[in-house]
């Protein structure tokens, strides 16, 4: 059974069509920040995979801790010194979906 007040998230090919989370400017900014953190983390992984030679002390444990450090660095960078891709995504989503603040005014 579904309740009347909640939106039903239908899926098309495994993708949710529920856009209720974009109704708040704060949610959009958090999504943009998270998107930027993921993008920076992927960029760091790509740069690390382009190494020219193996290091003397490289091992799986070191790689795991380096990956965790890169993830924290990416999240910190997205929060404090963003490169702008998250802001662009936030602005794009804000233009395409009216937020709750805009619909009440």
Chimera marker file (.cmm) of the C-alpha trace (Angstrom):
<marker_set name="trace">
<marker id="1" x="0.000" y="0.000" z="0.000" r="1" g="1" b="0" radius="0.5"/>
<marker id="2" x="1.136" y="3.540" z="-0.640" r="1" g="1" b="0" radius="0.5"/>
<marker id="3" x="0.297" y="6.608" z="1.345" r="1" g="1" b="0" radius="0.5"/>
<marker id="4" x="-1.291" y="9.561" z="-0.394" r="1" g="1" b="0" radius="0.5"/>
<marker id="5" x="1.252" y="12.218" z="0.647" r="1" g="1" b="0" radius="0.5"/>
<marker id="6" x="4.460" y="10.508" z="-0.494" r="1" g="1" b="0" radius="0.5"/>
<marker id="7" x="5.660" y="10.458" z="-4.101" r="1" g="1" b="0" radius="0.5"/>
<marker id="8" x="5.996" y="7.044" z="-5.681" r="1" g="1" b="0" radius="0.5"/>
<marker id="9" x="9.437" y="6.409" z="-7.126" r="1" g="1" b="0" radius="0.5"/>
<marker id="10" x="8.895" y="4.664" z="-10.422" r="1" g="1" b="0" radius="0.5"/>
<marker id="11" x="11.841" y="3.166" z="-12.174" r="1" g="1" b="0" radius="0.5"/>
<marker id="12" x="12.580" y="3.047" z="-15.838" r="1" g="1" b="0" radius="0.5"/>
<marker id="13" x="15.418" y="0.714" z="-16.640" r="1" g="1" b="0" radius="0.5"/>
<marker id="14" x="16.729" y="0.804" z="-13.061" r="1" g="1" b="0" radius="0.5"/>
<marker id="15" x="16.769" y="4.613" z="-12.850" r="1" g="1" b="0" radius="0.5"/>
<marker id="16" x="14.476" y="6.321" z="-10.368" r="1" g="1" b="0" radius="0.5"/>
<marker id="17" x="12.220" y="9.092" z="-11.640" r="1" g="1" b="0" radius="0.5"/>
<marker id="18" x="11.679" y="10.465" z="-8.119" r="1" g="1" b="0" radius="0.5"/>
<marker id="19" x="12.790" y="14.105" z="-8.104" r="1" g="1" b="0" radius="0.5"/>
<marker id="20" x="11.461" y="15.016" z="-4.658" r="1" g="1" b="0" radius="0.5"/>
<marker id="21" x="15.018" y="15.346" z="-3.295" r="1" g="1" b="0" radius="0.5"/>
<marker id="22" x="15.733" y="18.231" z="-5.674" r="1" g="1" b="0" radius="0.5"/>
<marker id="23" x="12.976" y="20.301" z="-4.059" r="1" g="1" b="0" radius="0.5"/>
<marker id="24" x="15.418" y="21.987" z="-1.669" r="1" g="1" b="0" radius="0.5"/>
<marker id="25" x="18.339" y="24.258" z="-2.567" r="1" g="1" b="0" radius="0.5"/>
<marker id="26" x="20.320" y="22.742" z="0.332" r="1" g="1" b="0" radius="0.5"/>
<marker id="27" x="19.854" y="19.244" z="-1.096" r="1" g="1" b="0" radius="0.5"/>
<marker id="28" x="20.982" y="20.451" z="-4.507" r="1" g="1" b="0" radius="0.5"/>
<marker id="29" x="24.126" y="22.011" z="-3.029" r="1" g="1" b="0" radius="0.5"/>
<marker id="30" x="24.946" y="18.826" z="-1.114" r="1" g="1" b="0" radius="0.5"/>
<marker id="31" x="24.456" y="16.784" z="-4.282" r="1" g="1" b="0" radius="0.5"/>
<marker id="32" x="26.730" y="19.127" z="-6.210" r="1" g="1" b="0" radius="0.5"/>
<marker id="33" x="29.397" y="18.897" z="-3.513" r="1" g="1" b="0" radius="0.5"/>
<marker id="34" x="29.159" y="15.101" z="-3.438" r="1" g="1" b="0" radius="0.5"/>
<marker id="35" x="29.316" y="14.919" z="-7.243" r="1" g="1" b="0" radius="0.5"/>
<marker id="36" x="32.440" y="17.060" z="-7.226" r="1" g="1" b="0" radius="0.5"/>
<marker id="37" x="34.051" y="14.847" z="-4.568" r="1" g="1" b="0" radius="0.5"/>
<marker id="38" x="33.378" y="11.763" z="-6.687" r="1" g="1" b="0" radius="0.5"/>
<marker id="39" x="34.757" y="13.494" z="-9.783" r="1" g="1" b="0" radius="0.5"/>
<marker id="40" x="37.960" y="14.593" z="-8.001" r="1" g="1" b="0" radius="0.5"/>
<marker id="41" x="38.406" y="11.108" z="-6.528" r="1" g="1" b="0" radius="0.5"/>
<marker id="42" x="38.126" y="9.561" z="-10.011" r="1" g="1" b="0" radius="0.5"/>
<marker id="43" x="40.629" y="12.102" z="-11.303" r="1" g="1" b="0" radius="0.5"/>
<marker id="44" x="43.097" y="11.194" z="-8.521" r="1" g="1" b="0" radius="0.5"/>
<marker id="45" x="42.677" y="7.473" z="-9.249" r="1" g="1" b="0" radius="0.5"/>
<marker id="46" x="43.354" y="8.106" z="-12.906" r="1" g="1" b="0" radius="0.5"/>
<marker id="47" x="46.488" y="10.102" z="-12.119" r="1" g="1" b="0" radius="0.5"/>
<marker id="48" x="47.751" y="7.400" z="-9.748" r="1" g="1" b="0" radius="0.5"/>
<marker id="49" x="47.183" y="4.652" z="-12.314" r="1" g="1" b="0" radius="0.5"/>
<marker id="50" x="49.413" y="6.494" z="-14.797" r="1" g="1" b="0" radius="0.5"/>
<marker id="51" x="52.580" y="5.771" z="-12.805" r="1" g="1" b="0" radius="0.5"/>
<marker id="52" x="55.706" y="4.985" z="-14.798" r="1" g="1" b="0" radius="0.5"/>
<marker id="53" x="57.283" y="2.413" z="-12.484" r="1" g="1" b="0" radius="0.5"/>
<marker id="54" x="56.504" y="0.381" z="-9.378" r="1" g="1" b="0" radius="0.5"/>
<marker id="55" x="57.761" y="1.765" z="-6.106" r="1" g="1" b="0" radius="0.5"/>
<marker id="56" x="60.081" y="-0.192" z="-3.868" r="1" g="1" b="0" radius="0.5"/>
<marker id="57" x="57.597" y="-0.424" z="-0.979" r="1" g="1" b="0" radius="0.5"/>
<marker id="58" x="54.305" y="-0.661" z="-2.911" r="1" g="1" b="0" radius="0.5"/>
<marker id="59" x="51.847" y="-3.255" z="-1.588" r="1" g="1" b="0" radius="0.5"/>
<marker id="60" x="48.087" y="-3.818" z="-1.318" r="1" g="1" b="0" radius="0.5"/>
<marker id="61" x="47.828" y="-2.369" z="2.210" r="1" g="1" b="0" radius="0.5"/>
<marker id="62" x="49.580" y="0.806" z="1.136" r="1" g="1" b="0" radius="0.5"/>
<marker id="63" x="47.309" y="1.109" z="-1.890" r="1" g="1" b="0" radius="0.5"/>
<marker id="64" x="44.216" y="0.698" z="0.296" r="1" g="1" b="0" radius="0.5"/>
<marker id="65" x="45.300" y="3.450" z="2.694" r="1" g="1" b="0" radius="0.5"/>
<marker id="66" x="46.320" y="5.693" z="-0.198" r="1" g="1" b="0" radius="0.5"/>
<marker id="67" x="42.857" y="5.207" z="-1.760" r="1" g="1" b="0" radius="0.5"/>
<marker id="68" x="41.184" y="6.119" z="1.552" r="1" g="1" b="0" radius="0.5"/>
<marker id="69" x="43.436" y="9.181" z="1.839" r="1" g="1" b="0" radius="0.5"/>
<marker id="70" x="42.577" y="10.210" z="-1.714" r="1" g="1" b="0" radius="0.5"/>
<marker id="71" x="38.853" y="9.863" z="-0.959" r="1" g="1" b="0" radius="0.5"/>
<marker id="72" x="39.122" y="12.075" z="2.135" r="1" g="1" b="0" radius="0.5"/>
<marker id="73" x="41.233" y="14.570" z="0.203" r="1" g="1" b="0" radius="0.5"/>
<marker id="74" x="38.655" y="14.673" z="-2.607" r="1" g="1" b="0" radius="0.5"/>
<marker id="75" x="35.791" y="15.288" z="-0.145" r="1" g="1" b="0" radius="0.5"/>
<marker id="76" x="37.779" y="18.006" z="1.619" r="1" g="1" b="0" radius="0.5"/>
<marker id="77" x="38.724" y="19.634" z="-1.669" r="1" g="1" b="0" radius="0.5"/>
<marker id="78" x="35.101" y="19.595" z="-2.875" r="1" g="1" b="0" radius="0.5"/>
<marker id="79" x="33.942" y="21.230" z="0.367" r="1" g="1" b="0" radius="0.5"/>
<marker id="80" x="36.649" y="23.885" z="0.735" r="1" g="1" b="0" radius="0.5"/>
<marker id="81" x="38.277" y="24.541" z="-2.660" r="1" g="1" b="0" radius="0.5"/>
<marker id="82" x="35.881" y="23.322" z="-5.342" r="1" g="1" b="0" radius="0.5"/>
<marker id="83" x="36.887" y="23.234" z="-9.001" r="1" g="1" b="0" radius="0.5"/>
<marker id="84" x="33.388" y="24.260" z="-10.100" r="1" g="1" b="0" radius="0.5"/>
<marker id="85" x="31.853" y="21.160" z="-11.651" r="1" g="1" b="0" radius="0.5"/>
<marker id="86" x="29.594" y="20.609" z="-8.638" r="1" g="1" b="0" radius="0.5"/>
<marker id="87" x="28.383" y="24.202" z="-8.755" r="1" g="1" b="0" radius="0.5"/>
<marker id="88" x="27.626" y="23.876" z="-12.454" r="1" g="1" b="0" radius="0.5"/>
<marker id="89" x="25.617" y="20.709" z="-11.812" r="1" g="1" b="0" radius="0.5"/>
<marker id="90" x="23.742" y="22.393" z="-8.937" r="1" g="1" b="0" radius="0.5"/>
<marker id="91" x="22.841" y="25.378" z="-11.131" r="1" g="1" b="0" radius="0.5"/>
<marker id="92" x="21.728" y="23.093" z="-13.964" r="1" g="1" b="0" radius="0.5"/>
<marker id="93" x="19.456" y="21.089" z="-11.662" r="1" g="1" b="0" radius="0.5"/>
<marker id="94" x="18.106" y="24.272" z="-10.060" r="1" g="1" b="0" radius="0.5"/>
<marker id="95" x="17.112" y="25.612" z="-13.487" r="1" g="1" b="0" radius="0.5"/>
<marker id="96" x="15.406" y="22.401" z="-14.558" r="1" g="1" b="0" radius="0.5"/>
<marker id="97" x="13.482" y="21.769" z="-11.310" r="1" g="1" b="0" radius="0.5"/>
<marker id="98" x="11.754" y="24.466" z="-9.257" r="1" g="1" b="0" radius="0.5"/>
<marker id="99" x="12.747" y="24.240" z="-5.598" r="1" g="1" b="0" radius="0.5"/>
<marker id="100" x="10.335" y="24.289" z="-2.663" r="1" g="1" b="0" radius="0.5"/>
<marker id="101" x="11.368" y="27.853" z="-1.808" r="1" g="1" b="0" radius="0.5"/>
<marker id="102" x="10.435" y="29.044" z="-5.311" r="1" g="1" b="0" radius="0.5"/>
<marker id="103" x="7.056" y="27.322" z="-5.356" r="1" g="1" b="0" radius="0.5"/>
<marker id="104" x="5.964" y="28.802" z="-1.992" r="1" g="1" b="0" radius="0.5"/>
<marker id="105" x="6.778" y="32.403" z="-2.948" r="1" g="1" b="0" radius="0.5"/>
<link id1="1" id2="2" r="1" g="1" b="0" radius="0.2"/>
<link id1="2" id2="3" r="1" g="1" b="0" radius="0.2"/>
<link id1="3" id2="4" r="1" g="1" b="0" radius="0.2"/>
<link id1="4" id2="5" r="1" g="1" b="0" radius="0.2"/>
<link id1="5" id2="6" r="1" g="1" b="0" radius="0.2"/>
<link id1="6" id2="7" r="1" g="1" b="0" radius="0.2"/>
<link id1="7" id2="8" r="1" g="1" b="0" radius="0.2"/>
<link id1="8" id2="9" r="1" g="1" b="0" radius="0.2"/>
<link id1="9" id2="10" r="1" g="1" b="0" radius="0.2"/>
<link id1="10" id2="11" r="1" g="1" b="0" radius="0.2"/>
<link id1="11" id2="12" r="1" g="1" b="0" radius="0.2"/>
<link id1="12" id2="13" r="1" g="1" b="0" radius="0.2"/>
<link id1="13" id2="14" r="1" g="1" b="0" radius="0.2"/>
<link id1="14" id2="15" r="1" g="1" b="0" radius="0.2"/>
<link id1="15" id2="16" r="1" g="1" b="0" radius="0.2"/>
<link id1="16" id2="17" r="1" g="1" b="0" radius="0.2"/>
<link id1="17" id2="18" r="1" g="1" b="0" radius="0.2"/>
<link id1="18" id2="19" r="1" g="1" b="0" radius="0.2"/>
<link id1="19" id2="20" r="1" g="1" b="0" radius="0.2"/>
<link id1="20" id2="21" r="1" g="1" b="0" radius="0.2"/>
<link id1="21" id2="22" r="1" g="1" b="0" radius="0.2"/>
<link id1="22" id2="23" r="1" g="1" b="0" radius="0.2"/>
<link id1="23" id2="24" r="1" g="1" b="0" radius="0.2"/>
<link id1="24" id2="25" r="1" g="1" b="0" radius="0.2"/>
<link id1="25" id2="26" r="1" g="1" b="0" radius="0.2"/>
<link id1="26" id2="27" r="1" g="1" b="0" radius="0.2"/>
<link id1="27" id2="28" r="1" g="1" b="0" radius="0.2"/>
<link id1="28" id2="29" r="1" g="1" b="0" radius="0.2"/>
<link id1="29" id2="30" r="1" g="1" b="0" radius="0.2"/>
<link id1="30" id2="31" r="1" g="1" b="0" radius="0.2"/>
<link id1="31" id2="32" r="1" g="1" b="0" radius="0.2"/>
<link id1="32" id2="33" r="1" g="1" b="0" radius="0.2"/>
<link id1="33" id2="34" r="1" g="1" b="0" radius="0.2"/>
<link id1="34" id2="35" r="1" g="1" b="0" radius="0.2"/>
<link id1="35" id2="36" r="1" g="1" b="0" radius="0.2"/>
<link id1="36" id2="37" r="1" g="1" b="0" radius="0.2"/>
<link id1="37" id2="38" r="1" g="1" b="0" radius="0.2"/>
<link id1="38" id2="39" r="1" g="1" b="0" radius="0.2"/>
<link id1="39" id2="40" r="1" g="1" b="0" radius="0.2"/>
<link id1="40" id2="41" r="1" g="1" b="0" radius="0.2"/>
<link id1="41" id2="42" r="1" g="1" b="0" radius="0.2"/>
<link id1="42" id2="43" r="1" g="1" b="0" radius="0.2"/>
<link id1="43" id2="44" r="1" g="1" b="0" radius="0.2"/>
<link id1="44" id2="45" r="1" g="1" b="0" radius="0.2"/>
<link id1="45" id2="46" r="1" g="1" b="0" radius="0.2"/>
<link id1="46" id2="47" r="1" g="1" b="0" radius="0.2"/>
<link id1="47" id2="48" r="1" g="1" b="0" radius="0.2"/>
<link id1="48" id2="49" r="1" g="1" b="0" radius="0.2"/>
<link id1="49" id2="50" r="1" g="1" b="0" radius="0.2"/>
<link id1="50" id2="51" r="1" g="1" b="0" radius="0.2"/>
<link id1="51" id2="52" r="1" g="1" b="0" radius="0.2"/>
<link id1="52" id2="53" r="1" g="1" b="0" radius="0.2"/>
<link id1="53" id2="54" r="1" g="1" b="0" radius="0.2"/>
<link id1="54" id2="55" r="1" g="1" b="0" radius="0.2"/>
<link id1="55" id2="56" r="1" g="1" b="0" radius="0.2"/>
<link id1="56" id2="57" r="1" g="1" b="0" radius="0.2"/>
<link id1="57" id2="58" r="1" g="1" b="0" radius="0.2"/>
<link id1="58" id2="59" r="1" g="1" b="0" radius="0.2"/>
<link id1="59" id2="60" r="1" g="1" b="0" radius="0.2"/>
<link id1="60" id2="61" r="1" g="1" b="0" radius="0.2"/>
<link id1="61" id2="62" r="1" g="1" b="0" radius="0.2"/>
<link id1="62" id2="63" r="1" g="1" b="0" radius="0.2"/>
<link id1="63" id2="64" r="1" g="1" b="0" radius="0.2"/>
<link id1="64" id2="65" r="1" g="1" b="0" radius="0.2"/>
<link id1="65" id2="66" r="1" g="1" b="0" radius="0.2"/>
<link id1="66" id2="67" r="1" g="1" b="0" radius="0.2"/>
<link id1="67" id2="68" r="1" g="1" b="0" radius="0.2"/>
<link id1="68" id2="69" r="1" g="1" b="0" radius="0.2"/>
<link id1="69" id2="70" r="1" g="1" b="0" radius="0.2"/>
<link id1="70" id2="71" r="1" g="1" b="0" radius="0.2"/>
<link id1="71" id2="72" r="1" g="1" b="0" radius="0.2"/>
<link id1="72" id2="73" r="1" g="1" b="0" radius="0.2"/>
<link id1="73" id2="74" r="1" g="1" b="0" radius="0.2"/>
<link id1="74" id2="75" r="1" g="1" b="0" radius="0.2"/>
<link id1="75" id2="76" r="1" g="1" b="0" radius="0.2"/>
<link id1="76" id2="77" r="1" g="1" b="0" radius="0.2"/>
<link id1="77" id2="78" r="1" g="1" b="0" radius="0.2"/>
<link id1="78" id2="79" r="1" g="1" b="0" radius="0.2"/>
<link id1="79" id2="80" r="1" g="1" b="0" radius="0.2"/>
<link id1="80" id2="81" r="1" g="1" b="0" radius="0.2"/>
<link id1="81" id2="82" r="1" g="1" b="0" radius="0.2"/>
<link id1="82" id2="83" r="1" g="1" b="0" radius="0.2"/>
<link id1="83" id2="84" r="1" g="1" b="0" radius="0.2"/>
<link id1="84" id2="85" r="1" g="1" b="0" radius="0.2"/>
<link id1="85" id2="86" r="1" g="1" b="0" radius="0.2"/>
<link id1="86" id2="87" r="1" g="1" b="0" radius="0.2"/>
<link id1="87" id2="88" r="1" g="1" b="0" radius="0.2"/>
<link id1="88" id2="89" r="1" g="1" b="0" radius="0.2"/>
<link id1="89" id2="90" r="1" g="1" b="0" radius="0.2"/>
<link id1="90" id2="91" r="1" g="1" b="0" radius="0.2"/>
<link id1="91" id2="92" r="1" g="1" b="0" radius="0.2"/>
<link id1="92" id2="93" r="1" g="1" b="0" radius="0.2"/>
<link id1="93" id2="94" r="1" g="1" b="0" radius="0.2"/>
<link id1="94" id2="95" r="1" g="1" b="0" radius="0.2"/>
<link id1="95" id2="96" r="1" g="1" b="0" radius="0.2"/>
<link id1="96" id2="97" r="1" g="1" b="0" radius="0.2"/>
<link id1="97" id2="98" r="1" g="1" b="0" radius="0.2"/>
<link id1="98" id2="99" r="1" g="1" b="0" radius="0.2"/>
<link id1="99" id2="100" r="1" g="1" b="0" radius="0.2"/>
<link id1="100" id2="101" r="1" g="1" b="0" radius="0.2"/>
<link id1="101" id2="102" r="1" g="1" b="0" radius="0.2"/>
<link id1="102" id2="103" r="1" g="1" b="0" radius="0.2"/>
<link id1="103" id2="104" r="1" g="1" b="0" radius="0.2"/>
<link id1="104" id2="105" r="1" g="1" b="0" radius="0.2"/>
</marker_set>
